[in-house]
């Protein structure tokens, strides 16, 4: 029987969402080969979970194309400031908004703050997520289950609902899912369930 592939090097952080600045080696957020062509000139995007990972890479890529971005994150201030610096290095504007996307009132306020700051909203990137591996479904508490669903799928509803009145024809809503939506994951039952929900959202 073939052994399962292990991530190298192993990455473990007790606190979720994790901190990108603690990872070694650091994930690559900037594609040096990408040259912007102003495809998003004067557009405005709100990106949940934009402080790190996929969200950070999207923020930087959008800035290269001329967009202004609002980066929404929980409390990872150091990561968020680094994302802001990367966006500004590309000539973009970056608004940082910290709070819990699992709370609908916060999501409404984040969208409003984005529009108040930039005057419009053209792109919604629902990307925020958290995961808490467990060896058994019996170890997934109701609290963990609700927390994971609030961040990973409820927030997609909350942000999109709040944004709809600002989005005009030609605007875009982008939802980040995961391969676990299709393959599942024995240690991430709640997480993979949310990703399955996202594929039909």
Residue frames as a rotation matrix with the C-alpha (Angstrom) as fourth column:
UNK 1
0.576 0.818 0.000 0.00
0.818 -0.576 0.000 0.00
0.000 0.000 -1.000 0.00
UNK 2
-0.123 -0.641 0.757 1.42
0.601 -0.656 -0.457 3.36
0.790 0.398 0.466 -1.03
UNK 3
-0.382 -0.087 -0.920 2.26
0.868 -0.375 -0.325 5.82
-0.317 -0.923 0.219 1.69
UNK 4
0.740 0.664 0.110 0.38
0.670 -0.712 -0.212 9.10
-0.063 0.231 -0.971 1.75
UNK 5
-0.090 -0.753 0.652 2.37
0.634 -0.548 -0.545 12.08
0.768 0.364 0.527 0.57
UNK 6
0.301 0.115 -0.947 3.36
0.893 -0.383 0.237 14.43
-0.335 -0.917 -0.218 3.35
UNK 7
0.919 0.013 0.393 3.64
0.163 -0.922 -0.350 18.18
0.358 0.386 -0.850 3.02
UNK 8
0.192 -0.925 -0.327 7.26
0.972 0.133 0.194 19.27
-0.136 -0.355 0.925 3.18
UNK 9
-0.898 -0.403 -0.177 8.14
0.031 0.344 -0.939 21.00
0.438 -0.848 -0.296 5.33
UNK 10
-0.201 0.850 -0.486 5.35
0.918 0.337 0.209 20.30
0.341 -0.405 -0.848 7.81
UNK 11
-0.718 0.066 0.693 3.35
-0.122 -0.992 -0.033 23.41
0.685 -0.108 0.720 8.72
UNK 12
-0.064 0.717 -0.694 1.51
0.843 0.411 0.347 23.48
0.534 -0.563 -0.631 12.04
UNK 13
-0.836 -0.055 0.546 -0.08
-0.211 -0.887 -0.412 26.41
0.507 -0.459 0.729 13.80
UNK 14
-0.743 0.569 -0.351 -2.47
0.649 0.488 -0.583 25.93
-0.160 -0.661 -0.733 16.68
UNK 15
-0.313 0.626 -0.714 -4.26
-0.005 -0.753 -0.658 29.19
-0.950 -0.202 0.238 16.04
UNK 16
-0.585 0.224 0.779 -6.65
0.809 0.221 0.544 29.32
-0.050 0.949 -0.310 13.09
UNK 17
0.967 -0.243 0.079 -6.70
0.120 0.160 -0.980 31.14
0.226 0.957 0.184 10.77
UNK 18
0.402 -0.897 -0.183 -2.92
0.880 0.324 0.347 30.78
-0.252 -0.301 0.920 10.58
UNK 19
0.659 -0.319 -0.681 -0.31
-0.211 -0.948 0.240 33.48
-0.722 -0.014 -0.692 10.25
UNK 20
0.941 -0.295 0.166 1.50
0.257 0.305 -0.917 33.58
0.219 0.906 0.363 6.93
UNK 21
0.521 -0.792 0.320 4.48
-0.675 -0.611 -0.413 35.45
0.523 -0.001 -0.852 8.35
UNK 22
0.263 -0.395 0.880 5.27
-0.784 0.444 0.433 32.41
-0.562 -0.804 -0.193 10.50
UNK 23
0.923 0.171 0.344 5.50
0.029 0.862 -0.506 30.01
-0.384 0.477 0.791 7.55
UNK 24
0.005 -0.958 -0.286 8.86
-0.812 -0.171 0.557 28.73
-0.583 0.229 -0.779 6.30
UNK 25
-0.841 -0.514 0.169 9.41
0.529 -0.714 0.459 28.89
-0.115 0.475 0.872 3.44
UNK 26
-0.455 0.681 -0.574 7.12
-0.197 -0.705 -0.681 31.82
-0.868 -0.197 0.455 2.80
UNK 27
0.191 0.599 0.778 4.36
0.762 0.410 -0.502 31.35
-0.620 0.688 -0.378 0.20
UNK 28
-0.855 -0.497 0.147 4.88
0.455 -0.582 0.674 33.25
-0.249 0.643 0.724 -3.04
UNK 29
0.079 0.938 -0.338 2.26
0.555 -0.323 -0.766 35.99
-0.828 -0.127 -0.546 -3.48
UNK 30
0.394 -0.019 -0.919 3.83
-0.529 -0.823 -0.210 37.98
-0.752 0.568 -0.334 -6.30
UNK 31
0.530 -0.196 0.825 4.27
0.675 0.687 -0.270 36.54
-0.514 0.700 0.496 -9.79
UNK 32
-0.093 -0.682 -0.725 7.26
-0.003 -0.728 0.685 38.43
-0.996 0.065 0.066 -11.14
UNK 33
-0.836 -0.240 0.493 6.48
0.438 0.248 0.864 37.23
-0.330 0.939 -0.102 -14.67
UNK 34
0.142 0.964 0.226 3.00
0.981 -0.106 -0.165 38.77
-0.135 0.245 -0.960 -14.66
UNK 35
-0.934 -0.355 -0.023 2.87
0.344 -0.917 0.204 42.16
-0.094 0.183 0.979 -16.30
UNK 36
-0.172 0.928 -0.330 -0.24
0.491 -0.210 -0.845 44.21
-0.854 -0.308 -0.420 -15.69
UNK 37
-0.809 -0.034 0.587 -2.14
0.567 -0.311 0.763 45.66
0.157 0.950 0.271 -18.63
UNK 38
-0.910 0.411 -0.061 -4.67
-0.344 -0.827 -0.445 47.80
-0.233 -0.384 0.894 -16.73
UNK 39
-0.684 0.683 -0.254 -7.53
0.231 0.534 0.814 45.36
0.692 0.498 -0.523 -17.34
UNK 40
0.100 0.713 -0.694 -9.03
0.960 0.115 0.256 46.45
0.262 -0.692 -0.673 -14.01
UNK 41
-0.829 -0.469 0.305 -8.24
0.416 -0.881 -0.224 50.16
0.374 -0.059 0.925 -14.25
UNK 42
-0.695 0.503 0.514 -10.44
-0.603 -0.797 -0.034 52.17
0.393 -0.334 0.857 -11.86
UNK 43
0.219 0.757 -0.616 -12.22
-0.088 0.644 0.760 49.02
0.972 -0.112 0.207 -10.65
UNK 44
-0.279 -0.219 0.935 -12.72
-0.927 -0.193 -0.321 48.28
0.251 -0.956 -0.149 -6.95
UNK 45
0.020 0.220 -0.975 -12.59
-0.054 0.974 0.219 44.84
0.998 0.048 0.032 -5.33
UNK 46
0.248 0.033 0.968 -13.40
-0.968 -0.038 0.250 43.61
0.045 -0.999 0.022 -1.85
UNK 47
-0.008 -0.390 -0.921 -11.47
-0.301 0.879 -0.370 40.47
0.954 0.274 -0.124 -0.90
UNK 48
0.751 0.242 0.615 -12.30
-0.656 0.162 0.737 38.50
0.079 -0.957 0.280 2.25
UNK 49
0.749 -0.576 0.329 -9.37
0.306 0.741 0.598 36.63
-0.588 -0.347 0.731 3.70
UNK 50
0.897 -0.325 0.299 -7.20
0.184 -0.339 -0.923 38.96
0.401 0.883 -0.245 1.65
UNK 51
0.730 -0.626 0.275 -4.41
-0.645 -0.497 0.581 39.22
-0.227 -0.601 -0.767 4.20
UNK 52
-0.312 -0.865 0.393 -2.64
-0.664 0.494 0.561 36.01
-0.680 -0.086 -0.728 3.15
UNK 53
-0.375 0.098 0.922 -2.56
0.294 0.956 0.018 33.00
-0.879 0.278 -0.387 0.85
UNK 54
-0.327 0.350 0.878 -4.84
0.945 0.129 0.300 33.06
-0.008 0.928 -0.373 -2.18
UNK 55
0.700 0.685 -0.202 -6.44
0.696 -0.717 -0.022 36.31
-0.160 -0.125 -0.979 -1.00
UNK 56
0.279 -0.699 -0.659 -3.10
-0.001 -0.686 0.727 38.10
-0.960 -0.202 -0.192 -0.86
UNK 57
-0.656 -0.563 0.502 -2.09
0.449 0.244 0.860 36.82
-0.607 0.790 0.093 -4.31
UNK 58
0.066 0.782 0.620 -5.42
0.994 -0.109 0.031 38.02
0.092 0.614 -0.784 -5.73
UNK 59
0.756 0.213 -0.619 -5.03
0.395 -0.902 0.172 41.46
-0.522 -0.375 -0.766 -4.12
UNK 60
-0.153 -0.913 -0.378 -1.56
-0.036 -0.377 0.926 41.88
-0.988 0.155 0.024 -5.63
UNK 61
-0.648 -0.056 0.760 -2.64
0.694 0.368 0.619 40.59
-0.314 0.928 -0.200 -9.05
UNK 62
0.427 0.876 0.225 -5.64
0.904 -0.408 -0.126 42.94
-0.019 0.257 -0.966 -9.09
UNK 63
0.563 -0.292 -0.773 -3.42
0.119 -0.897 0.425 45.88
-0.818 -0.331 -0.471 -8.12
UNK 64
-0.557 -0.811 0.180 -1.11
0.252 0.042 0.967 45.07
-0.792 0.584 0.181 -11.02
UNK 65
-0.479 0.471 0.740 -4.15
0.870 0.143 0.473 45.39
0.117 0.870 -0.478 -13.28
UNK 66
-0.758 0.041 0.651 -5.07
0.097 -0.980 0.175 48.81
0.645 0.196 0.739 -11.87
UNK 67
0.274 0.942 -0.193 -7.71
0.342 0.093 0.935 47.94
0.899 -0.322 -0.297 -9.26
UNK 68
-0.430 -0.226 0.874 -8.12
-0.755 -0.440 -0.485 49.35
0.494 -0.869 0.019 -5.77
UNK 69
-0.175 0.316 -0.933 -8.74
0.201 0.939 0.280 46.68
0.964 -0.138 -0.228 -3.16
UNK 70
0.185 0.249 0.951 -10.34
-0.928 -0.273 0.252 46.38
0.323 -0.929 0.181 0.25
UNK 71
-0.451 -0.435 -0.779 -8.74
-0.123 0.895 -0.429 43.55
0.884 -0.098 -0.457 2.20
UNK 72
0.432 0.672 0.601 -11.02
-0.786 -0.045 0.616 42.06
0.442 -0.739 0.509 4.85
UNK 73
-0.301 -0.605 -0.737 -9.40
-0.001 0.773 -0.635 39.93
0.954 -0.191 -0.233 7.54
UNK 74
0.547 0.568 -0.615 -10.01
0.545 0.316 0.777 38.71
0.635 -0.760 -0.136 11.08
UNK 75
0.975 -0.222 -0.020 -7.10
-0.115 -0.576 0.809 39.84
-0.191 -0.786 -0.587 13.24
UNK 76
0.407 -0.868 0.284 -3.91
0.848 0.475 0.236 38.96
-0.339 0.145 0.929 11.39
UNK 77
0.879 0.085 -0.468 -2.69
0.033 -0.993 -0.117 42.57
-0.475 0.087 -0.876 11.38
UNK 78
-0.055 -0.986 -0.159 0.94
-0.319 -0.134 0.938 41.85
-0.946 0.102 -0.307 10.49
UNK 79
-0.477 -0.042 0.878 -0.06
0.675 0.622 0.396 39.77
-0.563 0.782 -0.269 7.46
UNK 80
0.553 0.798 0.241 -2.61
0.787 -0.406 -0.464 42.40
-0.273 0.446 -0.852 6.41
UNK 81
0.656 -0.372 -0.656 -0.08
-0.238 -0.927 0.289 45.23
-0.716 -0.034 -0.697 6.57
UNK 82
-0.465 -0.848 0.254 2.32
-0.036 0.305 0.952 43.19
-0.885 0.433 -0.173 4.45
UNK 83
-0.131 0.521 0.843 -0.42
0.932 0.355 -0.074 42.64
-0.338 0.776 -0.532 1.87
UNK 84
0.827 0.452 -0.335 -1.15
0.368 -0.885 -0.286 46.37
-0.426 0.113 -0.898 1.88
UNK 85
0.162 -0.867 -0.471 2.53
-0.367 -0.496 0.787 47.11
-0.916 0.045 -0.399 1.27
UNK 86
-0.598 -0.366 0.713 2.66
0.416 0.619 0.666 44.63
-0.685 0.695 -0.218 -1.64
UNK 87
0.319 0.810 0.491 -0.45
0.915 -0.128 -0.383 46.17
-0.248 0.572 -0.782 -3.20
UNK 88
0.836 -0.002 -0.549 0.92
0.018 -0.999 0.031 49.69
-0.549 -0.035 -0.835 -2.84
UNK 89
-0.233 -0.972 0.021 4.24
-0.092 0.044 0.995 48.59
-0.968 0.229 -0.100 -4.35
UNK 90
-0.491 0.153 0.858 2.24
0.811 0.439 0.386 47.71
-0.318 0.885 -0.340 -7.47
UNK 91
-0.975 0.071 0.211 0.76
0.018 -0.920 0.393 51.21
0.222 0.387 0.895 -7.49
UNK 92
-0.210 0.966 -0.151 -2.60
0.407 0.227 0.885 50.17
0.889 0.124 -0.441 -6.06
UNK 93
-0.388 0.214 0.896 -4.67
-0.777 -0.599 -0.193 51.48
0.496 -0.772 0.399 -3.18
UNK 94
-0.385 0.185 -0.904 -5.44
0.310 0.949 0.062 49.12
0.869 -0.256 -0.423 -0.31
UNK 95
-0.025 0.496 0.868 -7.99
-0.834 -0.489 0.256 49.57
0.551 -0.718 0.426 2.46
UNK 96
-0.800 -0.260 -0.541 -7.63
0.066 0.858 -0.509 47.23
0.597 -0.443 -0.669 5.45
UNK 97
0.031 0.870 0.491 -10.81
-0.842 -0.242 0.482 46.19
0.539 -0.429 0.725 7.29
UNK 98
-0.865 -0.396 -0.307 -10.55
-0.171 0.809 -0.562 43.85
0.471 -0.434 -0.768 10.27
UNK 99
-0.268 0.800 0.538 -13.46
-0.932 -0.074 -0.354 41.92
-0.243 -0.596 0.765 11.74
UNK 100
-0.662 0.092 0.744 -15.44
-0.073 0.980 -0.186 38.70
-0.746 -0.178 -0.642 11.78
UNK 101
-0.755 0.356 -0.551 -16.97
-0.630 -0.161 0.760 37.81
0.182 0.921 0.346 8.41
UNK 102
-0.767 0.506 -0.395 -19.16
0.516 0.852 0.090 35.29
0.382 -0.135 -0.914 10.20
UNK 103
-0.374 0.613 -0.696 -21.16
0.554 -0.454 -0.697 38.27
-0.744 -0.647 -0.169 11.47
UNK 104
0.075 0.480 0.874 -23.64
0.995 -0.092 -0.035 39.70
0.064 0.873 -0.484 8.97
UNK 105
0.917 0.285 -0.279 -23.61
0.325 -0.939 0.111 43.24
-0.230 -0.193 -0.954 10.40
UNK 106
0.113 -0.951 -0.289 -19.83
-0.008 -0.292 0.957 43.37
-0.994 -0.106 -0.040 10.07
UNK 107
-0.443 -0.260 0.858 -20.05
0.775 0.370 0.512 42.24
-0.451 0.892 0.038 6.44
UNK 108
0.554 0.714 0.428 -22.58
0.825 -0.541 -0.164 44.96
0.115 0.444 -0.889 5.70
UNK 109
0.825 -0.289 -0.486 -20.30
0.004 -0.856 0.517 47.53
-0.565 -0.428 -0.705 7.35
UNK 110
-0.177 -0.959 0.222 -17.24
0.272 0.169 0.947 46.27
-0.946 0.228 0.231 5.43
UNK 111
-0.158 0.209 0.965 -19.00
0.987 0.073 0.146 46.64
-0.040 0.975 -0.218 2.09
UNK 112
0.850 0.525 0.048 -20.23
0.524 -0.851 0.037 50.12
0.060 -0.006 -0.998 3.06
UNK 113
0.518 -0.734 -0.439 -16.74
0.003 -0.512 0.859 51.16
-0.855 -0.446 -0.263 4.16
UNK 114
-0.370 -0.644 0.670 -15.32
0.662 0.323 0.676 49.96
-0.651 0.694 0.307 0.85
UNK 115
0.145 0.530 0.836 -17.86
0.948 -0.317 0.037 51.96
0.284 0.787 -0.548 -1.17
UNK 116
0.929 0.177 -0.325 -17.44
0.299 -0.877 0.377 55.02
-0.219 -0.448 -0.867 1.05
UNK 117
0.197 -0.957 -0.214 -13.66
0.129 -0.192 0.973 54.89
-0.972 -0.219 0.086 0.56
UNK 118
-0.716 -0.615 0.331 -13.50
0.311 0.144 0.939 54.18
-0.625 0.776 0.089 -3.17
UNK 119
-0.494 0.576 -0.651 -16.89
-0.658 -0.737 -0.153 55.35
-0.568 0.353 0.744 -4.44
UNK 120
0.289 0.581 -0.761 -17.89
-0.911 0.411 -0.033 52.08
0.294 0.703 0.648 -6.09
UNK 121
-0.190 -0.353 0.916 -17.66
-0.523 0.826 0.210 48.28
-0.831 -0.439 -0.341 -5.99
UNK 122
0.157 0.167 -0.973 -17.05
-0.984 0.111 -0.140 46.08
0.085 0.980 0.182 -9.03
UNK 123
-0.060 -0.306 -0.950 -15.62
-0.290 0.916 -0.277 42.79
0.955 0.259 -0.144 -7.80
UNK 124
0.510 0.203 0.836 -16.43
-0.859 0.173 0.482 40.61
-0.047 -0.964 0.263 -4.79
UNK 125
-0.176 -0.589 -0.789 -13.92
-0.390 0.777 -0.494 37.89
0.904 0.221 -0.366 -3.90
UNK 126
0.689 0.437 0.578 -15.36
-0.715 0.283 0.639 35.57
0.116 -0.854 0.508 -1.25
UNK 127
0.194 -0.782 -0.593 -12.23
-0.279 0.535 -0.797 33.83
0.941 0.320 -0.114 -0.03
UNK 128
-0.223 -0.317 0.922 -12.18
-0.949 -0.146 -0.279 33.79
0.223 -0.937 -0.268 3.79
UNK 129
0.553 0.376 -0.744 -11.88
-0.222 0.927 0.303 30.33
0.803 -0.003 0.596 5.31
UNK 130
-0.165 -0.627 0.761 -10.73
-0.986 0.079 -0.149 28.45
0.034 -0.775 -0.631 8.37
UNK 131
0.408 0.245 -0.880 -10.14
-0.298 0.946 0.126 24.79
0.863 0.210 0.459 9.10
UNK 132
0.005 -0.321 0.947 -9.68
-0.998 0.057 0.025 22.78
-0.062 -0.945 -0.321 12.28
UNK 133
-0.239 -0.146 -0.960 -8.49
-0.514 0.858 -0.003 19.21
0.824 0.493 -0.280 11.58
UNK 134
0.066 0.289 0.955 -10.01
-0.936 0.350 -0.041 16.46
-0.347 -0.891 0.294 13.72
UNK 135
-0.869 -0.495 -0.012 -9.34
-0.478 0.833 0.278 12.72
-0.127 0.248 -0.960 13.66
UNK 136
-0.744 0.668 0.022 -13.02
0.668 0.743 0.034 11.84
0.006 0.040 -0.999 14.01
UNK 137
-0.310 0.741 0.595 -16.44
0.143 -0.583 0.800 13.38
0.940 0.333 0.075 13.41
UNK 138
0.472 0.504 -0.723 -17.06
0.738 0.223 0.637 12.74
0.482 -0.834 -0.267 17.10
UNK 139
-0.254 -0.674 -0.694 -14.45
0.908 -0.414 0.070 15.38
-0.334 -0.612 0.717 17.93
UNK 140
-0.765 0.064 0.641 -16.14
0.321 -0.825 0.465 18.11
0.558 0.562 0.611 15.89
UNK 141
-0.645 0.517 -0.562 -18.09
0.557 -0.185 -0.810 20.16
-0.523 -0.836 -0.169 18.39
UNK 142
0.380 0.857 0.349 -21.23
0.917 -0.298 -0.265 22.11
-0.123 0.421 -0.899 17.54
UNK 143
0.627 -0.210 -0.750 -19.23
0.052 -0.950 0.309 25.26
-0.777 -0.233 -0.584 18.23
UNK 144
-0.493 -0.869 -0.025 -16.50
-0.043 -0.005 0.999 24.30
-0.869 0.494 -0.035 15.75
UNK 145
-0.402 0.423 0.812 -19.06
0.872 0.449 0.197 23.25
-0.281 0.787 -0.549 13.15
UNK 146
0.688 0.722 -0.073 -20.92
0.681 -0.677 -0.280 26.56
-0.251 0.144 -0.957 13.35
UNK 147
0.339 -0.643 -0.687 -17.69
-0.121 -0.754 0.646 28.59
-0.933 -0.136 -0.333 13.39
UNK 148
-0.659 -0.634 0.405 -16.41
0.256 0.317 0.913 26.85
-0.707 0.705 -0.046 10.26
UNK 149
-0.139 0.697 0.704 -19.70
0.989 0.132 0.065 27.27
-0.047 0.705 -0.708 8.41
UNK 150
0.713 0.410 -0.569 -20.04
0.447 -0.891 -0.082 30.92
-0.541 -0.195 -0.818 9.46
UNK 151
0.008 -0.808 -0.589 -16.62
-0.280 -0.567 0.774 31.82
-0.960 0.159 -0.231 8.12
UNK 152
-0.756 -0.563 0.335 -16.53
0.058 0.452 0.890 29.55
-0.652 0.692 -0.309 5.09
UNK 153
-0.663 0.548 0.511 -20.05
0.708 0.236 0.666 29.84
0.244 0.803 -0.544 3.63
UNK 154
0.350 0.799 -0.488 -22.29
0.883 -0.456 -0.115 32.15
-0.315 -0.391 -0.865 5.68
UNK 155
-0.119 -0.481 -0.868 -19.85
0.183 -0.870 0.458 34.99
-0.976 -0.104 0.191 4.96
UNK 156
-0.906 -0.189 0.378 -20.24
0.384 0.007 0.923 34.40
-0.177 0.982 0.066 1.22
UNK 157
-0.020 0.979 0.203 -23.98
0.945 -0.048 0.324 35.01
0.327 0.198 -0.924 1.57
UNK 158
0.419 0.216 -0.882 -23.50
0.707 -0.687 0.167 38.01
-0.570 -0.693 -0.441 3.88
UNK 159
-0.456 -0.694 -0.557 -20.93
0.142 -0.675 0.724 39.83
-0.879 0.251 0.407 1.73
UNK 160
-0.865 0.147 0.480 -22.69
0.496 0.105 0.862 39.09
0.076 0.983 -0.164 -1.55
UNK 161
0.154 0.983 -0.100 -26.07
0.983 -0.142 0.118 40.24
0.102 -0.116 -0.988 -0.20
UNK 162
0.343 -0.067 -0.937 -24.56
0.461 -0.857 0.231 43.50
-0.818 -0.511 -0.263 1.02
UNK 163
-0.622 -0.742 -0.251 -22.73
0.114 -0.403 0.908 44.07
-0.775 0.536 0.335 -2.26
UNK 164
-0.315 0.491 0.812 -25.58
0.892 0.445 0.078 43.40
-0.323 0.749 -0.578 -4.69
UNK 165
0.697 0.690 -0.196 -27.00
0.593 -0.708 -0.383 46.93
-0.403 0.151 -0.903 -4.71
UNK 166
0.359 -0.655 -0.665 -23.57
-0.364 -0.754 0.547 48.31
-0.860 0.046 -0.509 -5.65
UNK 167
-0.539 -0.622 0.568 -22.72
0.211 0.553 0.806 45.84
-0.815 0.555 -0.167 -8.42
UNK 168
0.184 0.553 -0.813 -23.52
-0.707 -0.501 -0.500 46.95
-0.683 0.666 0.298 -11.96
UNK 169
0.975 0.189 0.119 -23.66
-0.043 0.681 -0.731 45.03
-0.219 0.707 0.672 -15.21
UNK 170
0.546 -0.827 -0.136 -20.24
-0.154 0.061 -0.986 43.57
0.824 0.559 -0.094 -15.92
UNK 171
0.130 -0.467 0.875 -19.33
-0.986 -0.157 0.062 43.20
0.108 -0.870 -0.481 -12.25
UNK 172
-0.023 -0.233 -0.972 -18.00
-0.258 0.941 -0.219 39.90
0.966 0.246 -0.082 -10.92
UNK 173
0.540 0.118 0.833 -18.45
-0.836 0.193 0.514 37.67
-0.100 -0.974 0.203 -7.88
UNK 174
0.001 -0.659 -0.752 -15.63
-0.470 0.663 -0.582 35.16
0.882 0.354 -0.309 -7.37
UNK 175
0.733 0.309 0.606 -15.92
-0.680 0.328 0.655 32.36
0.004 -0.893 0.451 -4.81
UNK 176
-0.312 -0.920 -0.235 -12.91
-0.841 0.383 -0.382 30.36
0.442 0.079 -0.894 -3.63
UNK 177
0.846 0.515 0.139 -13.51
-0.524 0.756 0.392 26.66
0.097 -0.404 0.909 -3.03
UNK 178
-0.131 -0.898 0.420 -11.14
-0.897 0.288 0.335 23.70
-0.422 -0.334 -0.843 -2.61
UNK 179
-0.474 -0.128 -0.871 -10.32
-0.610 0.761 0.220 20.31
0.635 0.636 -0.439 -4.05
UNK 180
-0.984 0.123 0.132 -11.78
-0.029 0.612 -0.791 18.89
-0.178 -0.781 -0.598 -0.82
UNK 181
-0.203 0.957 -0.206 -15.21
-0.797 -0.284 -0.533 19.77
-0.569 0.056 0.820 -2.21
UNK 182
0.391 0.301 -0.870 -14.70
-0.858 0.462 -0.226 16.98
0.334 0.834 0.438 -4.73
UNK 183
-0.189 -0.584 -0.789 -12.36
-0.200 0.810 -0.552 14.56
0.961 0.054 -0.270 -2.95
UNK 184
0.860 0.504 -0.078 -13.41
0.008 0.140 0.990 15.05
0.510 -0.852 0.117 0.64
UNK 185
-0.265 -0.943 0.200 -11.03
-0.388 -0.086 -0.918 14.89
0.883 -0.321 -0.343 3.60
UNK 186
0.143 0.344 -0.928 -11.25
0.572 0.736 0.361 12.50
0.807 -0.583 -0.091 6.58
UNK 187
-0.438 -0.410 -0.800 -9.73
0.898 -0.250 -0.363 15.10
-0.051 -0.877 0.477 8.92
UNK 188
-0.946 0.087 -0.311 -11.66
-0.090 -0.996 -0.004 18.09
-0.310 0.024 0.950 7.55
UNK 189
-0.549 0.791 0.271 -15.28
0.835 0.536 0.125 16.94
-0.046 0.295 -0.954 7.37
UNK 190
0.332 0.699 -0.634 -16.78
0.630 -0.664 -0.402 20.29
-0.702 -0.266 -0.660 8.31
UNK 191
-0.248 -0.539 -0.805 -14.36
-0.288 -0.752 0.592 22.25
-0.925 0.379 0.031 6.13
UNK 192
-0.975 -0.154 0.158 -14.88
0.087 0.388 0.918 20.05
-0.203 0.909 -0.365 3.06
UNK 193
-0.194 0.976 0.097 -18.65
0.941 0.213 -0.264 20.28
-0.278 0.040 -0.960 3.58
UNK 194
0.317 0.271 -0.909 -18.46
0.157 -0.960 -0.232 24.08
-0.935 -0.070 -0.347 3.38
UNK 195
-0.616 -0.619 -0.487 -16.38
-0.400 -0.287 0.870 23.86
-0.679 0.731 -0.071 0.23
UNK 196
-0.765 0.451 0.459 -18.98
0.632 0.662 0.403 21.58
-0.122 0.599 -0.791 -1.31
UNK 197
0.249 0.889 -0.384 -21.61
0.761 -0.425 -0.491 24.19
-0.600 -0.170 -0.782 -0.49
UNK 198
-0.069 -0.362 -0.930 -19.52
-0.209 -0.906 0.368 26.88
-0.975 0.220 -0.013 -2.17
UNK 199
-0.909 -0.346 0.232 -19.42
0.123 0.308 0.943 24.96
-0.398 0.886 -0.237 -5.46
UNK 200
-0.368 0.850 0.377 -23.20
0.900 0.225 0.374 25.36
0.233 0.476 -0.848 -5.76
UNK 201
-0.012 0.336 -0.942 -23.41
0.610 -0.744 -0.274 28.92
-0.793 -0.577 -0.196 -4.40
